[in-house]
């Protein structure tokens, strides 16, 4: 019986993008500008978000100068 490797490895290559509201984005940017990379502190101000999610968001979306000036 032939078993396909595709069926045994059905994981996504790219991580899922988490949707952030405009208010959450603004809060993350402001908190970062005030306190720097204190991800757990920032996550504590946004219900339902973890420090890891905030870091992933920052790296994927805000590691540019546009977020530092908001």
PQR file of N, CA, C, O and H, with PARSE charges and radii, in Angstrom:
ATOM      1  N   UNK A   1       0.844  -1.177   0.000 -0.4000 1.5000
ATOM      2  CA  UNK A   1       0.000   0.000   0.000 -0.0000 2.0000
ATOM      3  C   UNK A   1       0.888   1.239   0.000  0.5500 1.7000
ATOM      4  O   UNK A   1       1.855   1.315   0.758 -0.5500 1.4000
ATOM      5  N   UNK A   2       0.568   2.184  -0.828 -0.4000 1.5000
ATOM      6  CA  UNK A   2       1.365   3.402  -0.993 -0.0000 2.0000
ATOM      7  C   UNK A   2       0.817   4.509  -0.087  0.5500 1.7000
ATOM      8  O   UNK A   2      -0.379   4.803  -0.106 -0.5500 1.4000
ATOM      9  H   UNK A   2      -0.217   2.122  -1.444  0.4000 1.0000
ATOM     10  N   UNK A   3       1.710   5.123   0.710 -0.4000 1.5000
ATOM     11  CA  UNK A   3       1.318   6.234   1.579 -0.0000 2.0000
ATOM     12  C   UNK A   3       2.034   7.485   1.098  0.5500 1.7000
ATOM     13  O   UNK A   3       3.262   7.518   1.014 -0.5500 1.4000
ATOM     14  H   UNK A   3       2.681   4.885   0.726  0.4000 1.0000
ATOM     15  N   UNK A   4       1.275   8.488   0.790 -0.4000 1.5000
ATOM     16  CA  UNK A   4       1.825   9.740   0.292 -0.0000 2.0000
ATOM     17  C   UNK A   4       2.463  10.539   1.426  0.5500 1.7000
ATOM     18  O   UNK A   4       1.904  10.626   2.520 -0.5500 1.4000
ATOM     19  H   UNK A   4       0.278   8.461   0.858  0.4000 1.0000
ATOM     20  N   UNK A   5       3.627  11.120   1.165 -0.4000 1.5000
ATOM     21  CA  UNK A   5       4.269  11.964   2.162 -0.0000 2.0000
ATOM     22  C   UNK A   5       3.471  13.241   2.395  0.5500 1.7000
ATOM     23  O   UNK A   5       3.494  13.796   3.494 -0.5500 1.4000
ATOM     24  H   UNK A   5       4.081  11.050   0.277  0.4000 1.0000
ATOM     25  N   UNK A   6       2.768  13.708   1.370 -0.4000 1.5000
ATOM     26  CA  UNK A   6       1.970  14.920   1.497 -0.0000 2.0000
ATOM     27  C   UNK A   6       0.895  14.766   2.563  0.5500 1.7000
ATOM     28  O   UNK A   6       0.663  15.688   3.346 -0.5500 1.4000
ATOM     29  H   UNK A   6       2.750  13.257   0.477  0.4000 1.0000
ATOM     30  N   UNK A   7       0.240  13.615   2.603 -0.4000 1.5000
ATOM     31  CA  UNK A   7      -0.837  13.430   3.554 -0.0000 2.0000
ATOM     32  C   UNK A   7      -0.323  13.321   4.982  0.5500 1.7000
ATOM     33  O   UNK A   7      -1.052  13.644   5.920 -0.5500 1.4000
ATOM     34  H   UNK A   7       0.429  12.867   1.967  0.4000 1.0000
ATOM     35  N   UNK A   8       0.909  12.878   5.169 -0.4000 1.5000
ATOM     36  CA  UNK A   8       1.430  12.741   6.520 -0.0000 2.0000
ATOM     37  C   UNK A   8       2.013  14.040   7.051  0.5500 1.7000
ATOM     38  O   UNK A   8       2.175  14.193   8.262 -0.5500 1.4000
ATOM     39  H   UNK A   8       1.501  12.616   4.408  0.4000 1.0000
ATOM     40  N   UNK A   9       2.330  14.976   6.169 -0.4000 1.5000
ATOM     41  CA  UNK A   9       2.866  16.272   6.611 -0.0000 2.0000
ATOM     42  C   UNK A   9       1.982  17.384   6.073  0.5500 1.7000
ATOM     43  O   UNK A   9       2.278  17.989   5.043 -0.5500 1.4000
ATOM     44  H   UNK A   9       2.199  14.852   5.186  0.4000 1.0000
ATOM     45  N   UNK A  10       0.903  17.642   6.779 -0.4000 1.5000
ATOM     46  CA  UNK A  10      -0.040  18.668   6.329 -0.0000 2.0000
ATOM     47  C   UNK A  10       0.018  19.884   7.238  0.5500 1.7000
ATOM     48  O   UNK A  10      -1.001  20.288   7.799 -0.5500 1.4000
ATOM     49  H   UNK A  10       0.662  17.150   7.616  0.4000 1.0000
ATOM     50  N   UNK A  11       1.198  20.473   7.390 -0.4000 1.5000
ATOM     51  CA  UNK A  11       1.323  21.674   8.201 -0.0000 2.0000
ATOM     52  C   UNK A  11       1.576  22.864   7.296  0.5500 1.7000
ATOM     53  O   UNK A  11       2.078  22.723   6.181 -0.5500 1.4000
ATOM     54  H   UNK A  11       2.026  20.146   6.935  0.4000 1.0000
ATOM     55  N   UNK A  12       1.224  24.020   7.787 -0.4000 1.5000
ATOM     56  CA  UNK A  12       1.414  25.237   7.006 -0.0000 2.0000
ATOM     57  C   UNK A  12       2.870  25.686   7.098  0.5500 1.7000
ATOM     58  O   UNK A  12       3.498  25.591   8.153 -0.5500 1.4000
ATOM     59  H   UNK A  12       0.816  24.135   8.692  0.4000 1.0000
ATOM     60  N   UNK A  13       3.380  26.166   6.003 -0.4000 1.5000
ATOM     61  CA  UNK A  13       4.745  26.678   5.975 -0.0000 2.0000
ATOM     62  C   UNK A  13       4.820  28.080   6.570  0.5500 1.7000
ATOM     63  O   UNK A  13       5.806  28.417   7.226 -0.5500 1.4000
ATOM     64  H   UNK A  13       2.870  26.244   5.147  0.4000 1.0000
ATOM     65  N   UNK A  14       3.789  28.908   6.350 -0.4000 1.5000
ATOM     66  CA  UNK A  14       3.788  30.279   6.826 -0.0000 2.0000
ATOM     67  C   UNK A  14       2.873  30.413   8.033  0.5500 1.7000
ATOM     68  O   UNK A  14       1.789  29.831   8.060 -0.5500 1.4000
ATOM     69  H   UNK A  14       2.988  28.634   5.817  0.4000 1.0000
ATOM     70  N   UNK A  15       3.310  31.185   9.044 -0.4000 1.5000
ATOM     71  CA  UNK A  15       2.436  31.380  10.209 -0.0000 2.0000
ATOM     72  C   UNK A  15       1.223  32.225   9.859  0.5500 1.7000
ATOM     73  O   UNK A  15       1.261  33.042   8.938 -0.5500 1.4000
ATOM     74  H   UNK A  15       4.191  31.658   9.022  0.4000 1.0000
ATOM     75  N   UNK A  16       0.154  32.018  10.602 -0.4000 1.5000
ATOM     76  CA  UNK A  16      -1.067  32.780  10.356 -0.0000 2.0000
ATOM     77  C   UNK A  16      -0.870  34.225  10.774  0.5500 1.7000
ATOM     78  O   UNK A  16      -0.182  34.504  11.756 -0.5500 1.4000
ATOM     79  H   UNK A  16       0.123  31.355  11.349  0.4000 1.0000
ATOM     80  N   UNK A  17      -1.468  35.138  10.038 -0.4000 1.5000
ATOM     81  CA  UNK A  17      -1.444  36.544  10.398 -0.0000 2.0000
ATOM     82  C   UNK A  17      -2.614  36.811  11.353  0.5500 1.7000
ATOM     83  O   UNK A  17      -3.760  36.483  11.048 -0.5500 1.4000
ATOM     84  H   UNK A  17      -2.027  34.912   9.241  0.4000 1.0000
ATOM     85  N   UNK A  18      -2.315  37.400  12.497 -0.4000 1.5000
ATOM     86  CA  UNK A  18      -3.362  37.735  13.437 -0.0000 2.0000
ATOM     87  C   UNK A  18      -3.882  39.132  13.121  0.5500 1.7000
ATOM     88  O   UNK A  18      -3.106  40.064  12.910 -0.5500 1.4000
ATOM     89  H   UNK A  18      -1.383  37.666  12.745  0.4000 1.0000
ATOM     90  N   UNK A  19      -5.190  39.262  13.092 -0.4000 1.5000
ATOM     91  CA  UNK A  19      -5.793  40.556  12.778 -0.0000 2.0000
ATOM     92  C   UNK A  19      -5.747  41.458  14.009  0.5500 1.7000
ATOM     93  O   UNK A  19      -6.132  41.053  15.106 -0.5500 1.4000
ATOM     94  H   UNK A  19      -5.821  38.505  13.263  0.4000 1.0000
ATOM     95  N   UNK A  20      -5.277  42.672  13.812 -0.4000 1.5000
ATOM     96  CA  UNK A  20      -5.218  43.673  14.866 -0.0000 2.0000
ATOM     97  C   UNK A  20      -6.138  44.826  14.486  0.5500 1.7000
ATOM     98  O   UNK A  20      -6.148  45.276  13.340 -0.5500 1.4000
ATOM     99  H   UNK A  20      -4.964  43.001  12.920  0.4000 1.0000
ATOM    100  N   UNK A  21      -6.903  45.294  15.453 -0.4000 1.5000
ATOM    101  CA  UNK A  21      -7.753  46.450  15.197 -0.0000 2.0000
ATOM    102  C   UNK A  21      -6.883  47.704  15.140  0.5500 1.7000
ATOM    103  O   UNK A  21      -5.725  47.685  15.558 -0.5500 1.4000
ATOM    104  H   UNK A  21      -6.895  44.929  16.383  0.4000 1.0000
ATOM    105  N   UNK A  22      -7.435  48.764  14.632 -0.4000 1.5000
ATOM    106  CA  UNK A  22      -6.696  50.032  14.554 -0.0000 2.0000
ATOM    107  C   UNK A  22      -6.317  50.519  15.956  0.5500 1.7000
ATOM    108  O   UNK A  22      -5.228  51.058  16.155 -0.5500 1.4000
ATOM    109  H   UNK A  22      -8.375  48.780  14.292  0.4000 1.0000
ATOM    110  N   UNK A  23      -7.215  50.328  16.922 -0.4000 1.5000
ATOM    111  CA  UNK A  23      -6.923  50.722  18.299 -0.0000 2.0000
ATOM    112  C   UNK A  23      -5.768  49.919  18.883  0.5500 1.7000
ATOM    113  O   UNK A  23      -4.912  50.466  19.578 -0.5500 1.4000
ATOM    114  H   UNK A  23      -8.100  49.891  16.760  0.4000 1.0000
ATOM    115  N   UNK A  24      -5.746  48.610  18.598 -0.4000 1.5000
ATOM    116  CA  UNK A  24      -4.650  47.775  19.083 -0.0000 2.0000
ATOM    117  C   UNK A  24      -3.326  48.200  18.460  0.5500 1.7000
ATOM    118  O   UNK A  24      -2.311  48.283  19.151 -0.5500 1.4000
ATOM    119  H   UNK A  24      -6.442  48.165  18.033  0.4000 1.0000
ATOM    120  N   UNK A  25      -3.335  48.467  17.161 -0.4000 1.5000
ATOM    121  CA  UNK A  25      -2.116  48.899  16.478 -0.0000 2.0000
ATOM    122  C   UNK A  25      -1.588  50.190  17.097  0.5500 1.7000
ATOM    123  O   UNK A  25      -0.396  50.316  17.378 -0.5500 1.4000
ATOM    124  H   UNK A  25      -4.160  48.399  16.600  0.4000 1.0000
ATOM    125  N   UNK A  26      -2.487  51.141  17.304 -0.4000 1.5000
ATOM    126  CA  UNK A  26      -2.096  52.424  17.884 -0.0000 2.0000
ATOM    127  C   UNK A  26      -1.523  52.237  19.284  0.5500 1.7000
ATOM    128  O   UNK A  26      -0.517  52.854  19.634 -0.5500 1.4000
ATOM    129  H   UNK A  26      -3.455  51.039  17.075  0.4000 1.0000
ATOM    130  N   UNK A  27      -2.157  51.392  20.081 -0.4000 1.5000
ATOM    131  CA  UNK A  27      -1.691  51.147  21.437 -0.0000 2.0000
ATOM    132  C   UNK A  27      -0.316  50.483  21.446  0.5500 1.7000
ATOM    133  O   UNK A  27       0.550  50.866  22.233 -0.5500 1.4000
ATOM    134  H   UNK A  27      -2.974  50.890  19.797  0.4000 1.0000
ATOM    135  N   UNK A  28      -0.111  49.503  20.589 -0.4000 1.5000
ATOM    136  CA  UNK A  28       1.190  48.836  20.509 -0.0000 2.0000
ATOM    137  C   UNK A  28       2.269  49.852  20.149  0.5500 1.7000
ATOM    138  O   UNK A  28       3.336  49.863  20.763 -0.5500 1.4000
ATOM    139  H   UNK A  28      -0.814  49.192  19.949  0.4000 1.0000
ATOM    140  N   UNK A  29       2.009  50.689  19.177 -0.4000 1.5000
ATOM    141  CA  UNK A  29       2.990  51.685  18.737 -0.0000 2.0000
ATOM    142  C   UNK A  29       3.291  52.678  19.859  0.5500 1.7000
ATOM    143  O   UNK A  29       4.454  52.973  20.135 -0.5500 1.4000
ATOM    144  H   UNK A  29       1.143  50.680  18.678  0.4000 1.0000
ATOM    145  N   UNK A  30       2.253  53.185  20.498 -0.4000 1.5000
ATOM    146  CA  UNK A  30       2.455  54.153  21.586 -0.0000 2.0000
ATOM    147  C   UNK A  30       3.207  53.541  22.755  0.5500 1.7000
ATOM    148  O   UNK A  30       4.125  54.151  23.302 -0.5500 1.4000
ATOM    149  H   UNK A  30       1.309  52.945  20.274  0.4000 1.0000
ATOM    150  N   UNK A  31       2.814  52.337  23.132 -0.4000 1.5000
ATOM    151  CA  UNK A  31       3.487  51.668  24.254 -0.0000 2.0000
ATOM    152  C   UNK A  31       4.950  51.377  23.923  0.5500 1.7000
ATOM    153  O   UNK A  31       5.823  51.509  24.780 -0.5500 1.4000
ATOM    154  H   UNK A  31       2.068  51.842  22.687  0.4000 1.0000
ATOM    155  N   UNK A  32       5.210  50.985  22.693 -0.4000 1.5000
ATOM    156  CA  UNK A  32       6.589  50.736  22.281 -0.0000 2.0000
ATOM    157  C   UNK A  32       7.401  52.030  22.349  0.5500 1.7000
ATOM    158  O   UNK A  32       8.532  52.033  22.834 -0.5500 1.4000
ATOM    159  H   UNK A  32       4.500  50.878  21.997  0.4000 1.0000
ATOM    160  N   UNK A  33       6.821  53.123  21.864 -0.4000 1.5000
ATOM    161  CA  UNK A  33       7.518  54.409  21.887 -0.0000 2.0000
ATOM    162  C   UNK A  33       7.795  54.871  23.315  0.5500 1.7000
ATOM    163  O   UNK A  33       8.804  55.531  23.565 -0.5500 1.4000
ATOM    164  H   UNK A  33       5.901  53.121  21.470  0.4000 1.0000
ATOM    165  N   UNK A  34       6.918  54.534  24.245 -0.4000 1.5000
ATOM    166  CA  UNK A  34       7.108  54.924  25.644 -0.0000 2.0000
ATOM    167  C   UNK A  34       8.056  53.995  26.401  0.5500 1.7000
ATOM    168  O   UNK A  34       8.888  54.457  27.182 -0.5500 1.4000
ATOM    169  H   UNK A  34       6.099  53.998  24.042  0.4000 1.0000
ATOM    170  N   UNK A  35       7.931  52.696  26.172 -0.4000 1.5000
ATOM    171  CA  UNK A  35       8.664  51.744  27.009 -0.0000 2.0000
ATOM    172  C   UNK A  35       9.630  50.829  26.295  0.5500 1.7000
ATOM    173  O   UNK A  35      10.331  50.045  26.935 -0.5500 1.4000
ATOM    174  H   UNK A  35       7.255  52.321  25.538  0.4000 1.0000
ATOM    175  N   UNK A  36       9.677  50.914  24.988 -0.4000 1.5000
ATOM    176  CA  UNK A  36      10.584  50.039  24.253 -0.0000 2.0000
ATOM    177  C   UNK A  36      10.042  48.629  24.132  0.5500 1.7000
ATOM    178  O   UNK A  36       8.830  48.416  24.098 -0.5500 1.4000
ATOM    179  H   UNK A  36       9.107  51.550  24.468  0.4000 1.0000
ATOM    180  N   UNK A  37      10.938  47.684  24.069 -0.4000 1.5000
ATOM    181  CA  UNK A  37      10.578  46.282  23.813 -0.0000 2.0000
ATOM    182  C   UNK A  37      10.134  45.546  25.073  0.5500 1.7000
ATOM    183  O   UNK A  37      10.654  44.477  25.394 -0.5500 1.4000
ATOM    184  H   UNK A  37      11.923  47.857  24.096  0.4000 1.0000
ATOM    185  N   UNK A  38       9.192  46.113  25.767 -0.4000 1.5000
ATOM    186  CA  UNK A  38       8.624  45.480  26.957 -0.0000 2.0000
ATOM    187  C   UNK A  38       7.321  44.802  26.543  0.5500 1.7000
ATOM    188  O   UNK A  38       6.221  45.239  26.883 -0.5500 1.4000
ATOM    189  H   UNK A  38       8.770  46.981  25.507  0.4000 1.0000
ATOM    190  N   UNK A  39       7.496  43.709  25.790 -0.4000 1.5000
ATOM    191  CA  UNK A  39       6.368  43.055  25.123 -0.0000 2.0000
ATOM    192  C   UNK A  39       5.317  42.549  26.095  0.5500 1.7000
ATOM    193  O   UNK A  39       4.124  42.657  25.812 -0.5500 1.4000
ATOM    194  H   UNK A  39       8.389  43.354  25.513  0.4000 1.0000
ATOM    195  N   UNK A  40       5.723  42.003  27.224 -0.4000 1.5000
ATOM    196  CA  UNK A  40       4.732  41.487  28.171 -0.0000 2.0000
ATOM    197  C   UNK A  40       3.923  42.623  28.789  0.5500 1.7000
ATOM    198  O   UNK A  40       2.738  42.451  29.074 -0.5500 1.4000
ATOM    199  H   UNK A  40       6.693  41.915  27.453  0.4000 1.0000
ATOM    200  N   UNK A  41       4.546  43.775  28.999 -0.4000 1.5000
ATOM    201  CA  UNK A  41       3.822  44.937  29.502 -0.0000 2.0000
ATOM    202  C   UNK A  41       2.802  45.420  28.473  0.5500 1.7000
ATOM    203  O   UNK A  41       1.661  45.730  28.818 -0.5500 1.4000
ATOM    204  H   UNK A  41       5.509  43.915  28.767  0.4000 1.0000
ATOM    205  N   UNK A  42       3.214  45.481  27.223 -0.4000 1.5000
ATOM    206  CA  UNK A  42       2.312  45.890  26.143 -0.0000 2.0000
ATOM    207  C   UNK A  42       1.158  44.896  26.021  0.5500 1.7000
ATOM    208  O   UNK A  42       0.000  45.297  25.913 -0.5500 1.4000
ATOM    209  H   UNK A  42       4.140  45.229  26.943  0.4000 1.0000
ATOM    210  N   UNK A  43       1.472  43.614  26.038 -0.4000 1.5000
ATOM    211  CA  UNK A  43       0.433  42.581  25.914 -0.0000 2.0000
ATOM    212  C   UNK A  43      -0.546  42.638  27.079  0.5500 1.7000
ATOM    213  O   UNK A  43      -1.725  42.325  26.912 -0.5500 1.4000
ATOM    214  H   UNK A  43       2.414  43.288  26.125  0.4000 1.0000
ATOM    215  N   UNK A  44      -0.074  43.031  28.248 -0.4000 1.5000
ATOM    216  CA  UNK A  44      -0.946  43.139  29.414 -0.0000 2.0000
ATOM    217  C   UNK A  44      -2.001  44.222  29.277  0.5500 1.7000
ATOM    218  O   UNK A  44      -3.010  44.193  29.981 -0.5500 1.4000
ATOM    219  H   UNK A  44       0.884  43.285  28.384  0.4000 1.0000
ATOM    220  N   UNK A  45      -1.787  45.165  28.391 -0.4000 1.5000
ATOM    221  CA  UNK A  45      -2.736  46.249  28.158 -0.0000 2.0000
ATOM    222  C   UNK A  45      -3.743  45.921  27.064  0.5500 1.7000
ATOM    223  O   UNK A  45      -4.698  46.671  26.859 -0.5500 1.4000
ATOM    224  H   UNK A  45      -0.967  45.189  27.819  0.4000 1.0000
ATOM    225  N   UNK A  46      -3.544  44.810  26.359 -0.4000 1.5000
ATOM    226  CA  UNK A  46      -4.449  44.425  25.277 -0.0000 2.0000
ATOM    227  C   UNK A  46      -5.047  43.055  25.613  0.5500 1.7000
ATOM    228  O   UNK A  46      -4.360  42.040  25.503 -0.5500 1.4000
ATOM    229  H   UNK A  46      -2.769  44.200  26.526  0.4000 1.0000
ATOM    230  N   UNK A  47      -6.304  43.016  26.015 -0.4000 1.5000
ATOM    231  CA  UNK A  47      -6.931  41.745  26.382 -0.0000 2.0000
ATOM    232  C   UNK A  47      -6.863  40.715  25.252  0.5500 1.7000
ATOM    233  O   UNK A  47      -7.153  41.027  24.097 -0.5500 1.4000
ATOM    234  H   UNK A  47      -6.863  43.841  26.104  0.4000 1.0000
ATOM    235  N   UNK A  48      -6.479  39.499  25.597 -0.4000 1.5000
ATOM    236  CA  UNK A  48      -6.452  38.412  24.630 -0.0000 2.0000
ATOM    237  C   UNK A  48      -5.183  38.316  23.806  0.5500 1.7000
ATOM    238  O   UNK A  48      -5.077  37.442  22.946 -0.5500 1.4000
ATOM    239  H   UNK A  48      -6.243  39.246  26.535  0.4000 1.0000
ATOM    240  N   UNK A  49      -4.218  39.191  24.045 -0.4000 1.5000
ATOM    241  CA  UNK A  49      -2.954  39.161  23.300 -0.0000 2.0000
ATOM    242  C   UNK A  49      -1.826  38.724  24.214  0.5500 1.7000
ATOM    243  O   UNK A  49      -1.780  39.097  25.387 -0.5500 1.4000
ATOM    244  H   UNK A  49      -4.304  39.901  24.743  0.4000 1.0000
ATOM    245  N   UNK A  50      -0.914  37.926  23.664 -0.4000 1.5000
ATOM    246  CA  UNK A  50       0.257  37.493  24.419 -0.0000 2.0000
ATOM    247  C   UNK A  50       1.471  38.298  23.971  0.5500 1.7000
ATOM    248  O   UNK A  50       1.455  38.934  22.917 -0.5500 1.4000
ATOM    249  H   UNK A  50      -0.952  37.623  22.712  0.4000 1.0000
ATOM    250  N   UNK A  51       2.508  38.262  24.775 -0.4000 1.5000
ATOM    251  CA  UNK A  51       3.746  38.959  24.427 -0.0000 2.0000
ATOM    252  C   UNK A  51       4.312  38.415  23.116  0.5500 1.7000
ATOM    253  O   UNK A  51       4.830  39.176  22.299 -0.5500 1.4000
ATOM    254  H   UNK A  51       2.520  37.745  25.631  0.4000 1.0000
ATOM    255  N   UNK A  52       4.215  37.111  22.916 -0.4000 1.5000
ATOM    256  CA  UNK A  52       4.712  36.498  21.679 -0.0000 2.0000
ATOM    257  C   UNK A  52       3.954  37.018  20.455  0.5500 1.7000
ATOM    258  O   UNK A  52       4.558  37.277  19.415 -0.5500 1.4000
ATOM    259  H   UNK A  52       3.794  36.493  23.580  0.4000 1.0000
ATOM    260  N   UNK A  53       2.650  37.168  20.576 -0.4000 1.5000
ATOM    261  CA  UNK A  53       1.851  37.711  19.461 -0.0000 2.0000
ATOM    262  C   UNK A  53       2.248  39.152  19.153  0.5500 1.7000
ATOM    263  O   UNK A  53       2.322  39.549  17.990 -0.5500 1.4000
ATOM    264  H   UNK A  53       2.159  36.958  21.421  0.4000 1.0000
ATOM    265  N   UNK A  54       2.502  39.928  20.203 -0.4000 1.5000
ATOM    266  CA  UNK A  54       2.895  41.320  20.010 -0.0000 2.0000
ATOM    267  C   UNK A  54       4.247  41.400  19.306  0.5500 1.7000
ATOM    268  O   UNK A  54       4.427  42.214  18.401 -0.5500 1.4000
ATOM    269  H   UNK A  54       2.443  39.605  21.147  0.4000 1.0000
ATOM    270  N   UNK A  55       5.188  40.567  19.715 -0.4000 1.5000
ATOM    271  CA  UNK A  55       6.514  40.550  19.071 -0.0000 2.0000
ATOM    272  C   UNK A  55       6.380  40.180  17.600  0.5500 1.7000
ATOM    273  O   UNK A  55       6.973  40.832  16.741 -0.5500 1.4000
ATOM    274  H   UNK A  55       5.041  39.906  20.451  0.4000 1.0000
ATOM    275  N   UNK A  56       5.613  39.147  17.305 -0.4000 1.5000
ATOM    276  CA  UNK A  56       5.413  38.734  15.912 -0.0000 2.0000
ATOM    277  C   UNK A  56       4.775  39.850  15.101  0.5500 1.7000
ATOM    278  O   UNK A  56       5.163  40.094  13.958 -0.5500 1.4000
ATOM    279  H   UNK A  56       5.131  38.617  18.003  0.4000 1.0000
ATOM    280  N   UNK A  57       3.798  40.527  15.690 -0.4000 1.5000
ATOM    281  CA  UNK A  57       3.161  41.648  15.012 -0.0000 2.0000
ATOM    282  C   UNK A  57       4.185  42.745  14.737  0.5500 1.7000
ATOM    283  O   UNK A  57       4.255  43.276  13.629 -0.5500 1.4000
ATOM    284  H   UNK A  57       3.483  40.329  16.618  0.4000 1.0000
ATOM    285  N   UNK A  58       4.977  43.080  15.752 -0.4000 1.5000
ATOM    286  CA  UNK A  58       5.953  44.165  15.614 -0.0000 2.0000
ATOM    287  C   UNK A  58       6.971  43.851  14.516  0.5500 1.7000
ATOM    288  O   UNK A  58       7.291  44.707  13.692 -0.5500 1.4000
ATOM    289  H   UNK A  58       4.920  42.649  16.652  0.4000 1.0000
ATOM    290  N   UNK A  59       7.463  42.639  14.516 -0.4000 1.5000
ATOM    291  CA  UNK A  59       8.457  42.248  13.512 -0.0000 2.0000
ATOM    292  C   UNK A  59       7.855  42.280  12.118  0.5500 1.7000
ATOM    293  O   UNK A  59       8.498  42.749  11.178 -0.5500 1.4000
ATOM    294  H   UNK A  59       7.203  41.944  15.186  0.4000 1.0000
ATOM    295  N   UNK A  60       6.628  41.787  11.969 -0.4000 1.5000
ATOM    296  CA  UNK A  60       6.034  41.697  10.641 -0.0000 2.0000
ATOM    297  C   UNK A  60       5.476  43.023  10.130  0.5500 1.7000
ATOM    298  O   UNK A  60       5.457  43.254   8.921 -0.5500 1.4000
ATOM    299  H   UNK A  60       6.106  41.406  12.732  0.4000 1.0000
ATOM    300  N   UNK A  61       5.028  43.886  11.018 -0.4000 1.5000
ATOM    301  CA  UNK A  61       4.343  45.096  10.581 -0.0000 2.0000
ATOM    302  C   UNK A  61       5.054  46.395  10.922  0.5500 1.7000
ATOM    303  O   UNK A  61       5.036  47.334  10.126 -0.5500 1.4000
ATOM    304  H   UNK A  61       5.044  43.698  12.000  0.4000 1.0000
ATOM    305  N   UNK A  62       5.672  46.465  12.081 -0.4000 1.5000
ATOM    306  CA  UNK A  62       6.111  47.761  12.593 -0.0000 2.0000
ATOM    307  C   UNK A  62       7.626  47.923  12.702  0.5500 1.7000
ATOM    308  O   UNK A  62       8.090  48.878  13.326 -0.5500 1.4000
ATOM    309  H   UNK A  62       5.686  45.703  12.728  0.4000 1.0000
ATOM    310  N   UNK A  63       8.378  47.054  12.137 -0.4000 1.5000
ATOM    311  CA  UNK A  63       9.829  47.188  12.218 -0.0000 2.0000
ATOM    312  C   UNK A  63      10.334  48.257  11.247  0.5500 1.7000
ATOM    313  O   UNK A  63      11.529  48.324  10.960 -0.5500 1.4000
ATOM    314  H   UNK A  63       8.002  46.278  11.630  0.4000 1.0000
ATOM    315  N   UNK A  64       9.430  49.083  10.749 -0.4000 1.5000
ATOM    316  CA  UNK A  64       9.790  50.181   9.856 -0.0000 2.0000
ATOM    317  C   UNK A  64       9.628  51.503  10.588  0.5500 1.7000
ATOM    318  O   UNK A  64       9.046  51.548  11.671 -0.5500 1.4000
ATOM    319  H   UNK A  64       8.459  49.029  10.982  0.4000 1.0000
ATOM    320  N   UNK A  65      10.123  52.545  10.020 -0.4000 1.5000
ATOM    321  CA  UNK A  65      10.067  53.854  10.671 -0.0000 2.0000
ATOM    322  C   UNK A  65       8.657  54.417  10.765  0.5500 1.7000
ATOM    323  O   UNK A  65       8.413  55.303  11.585 -0.5500 1.4000
ATOM    324  H   UNK A  65      10.596  52.509   9.140  0.4000 1.0000
ATOM    325  N   UNK A  66       7.713  53.930   9.948 -0.4000 1.5000
ATOM    326  CA  UNK A  66       6.358  54.475   9.987 -0.0000 2.0000
ATOM    327  C   UNK A  66       5.690  54.253  11.334  0.5500 1.7000
ATOM    328  O   UNK A  66       4.868  55.068  11.754 -0.5500 1.4000
ATOM    329  H   UNK A  66       7.911  53.211   9.282  0.4000 1.0000
ATOM    330  N   UNK A  67       6.023  53.174  12.015 -0.4000 1.5000
ATOM    331  CA  UNK A  67       5.401  52.888  13.305 -0.0000 2.0000
ATOM    332  C   UNK A  67       6.058  53.663  14.446  0.5500 1.7000
ATOM    333  O   UNK A  67       5.412  53.937  15.457 -0.5500 1.4000
ATOM    334  H   UNK A  67       6.691  52.512  11.674  0.4000 1.0000
ATOM    335  N   UNK A  68       7.301  54.009  14.299 -0.4000 1.5000
ATOM    336  CA  UNK A  68       8.002  54.704  15.375 -0.0000 2.0000
ATOM    337  C   UNK A  68       7.554  56.141  15.522  0.5500 1.7000
ATOM    338  O   UNK A  68       7.758  56.743  16.576 -0.5500 1.4000
ATOM    339  H   UNK A  68       7.826  53.786  13.478  0.4000 1.0000
ATOM    340  N   UNK A  69       6.955  56.701  14.502 -0.4000 1.5000
ATOM    341  CA  UNK A  69       6.587  58.114  14.541 -0.0000 2.0000
ATOM    342  C   UNK A  69       5.124  58.359  14.875  0.5500 1.7000
ATOM    343  O   UNK A  69       4.703  59.512  14.963 -0.5500 1.4000
ATOM    344  H   UNK A  69       6.789  56.212  13.646  0.4000 1.0000
ATOM    345  N   UNK A  70       4.350  57.321  15.060 -0.4000 1.5000
ATOM    346  CA  UNK A  70       2.907  57.493  15.306 -0.0000 2.0000
ATOM    347  C   UNK A  70       2.624  57.999  16.707  0.5500 1.7000
ATOM    348  O   UNK A  70       1.464  58.195  17.069 -0.5500 1.4000
ATOM    349  H   UNK A  70       4.692  56.384  14.989  0.4000 1.0000
TER
END
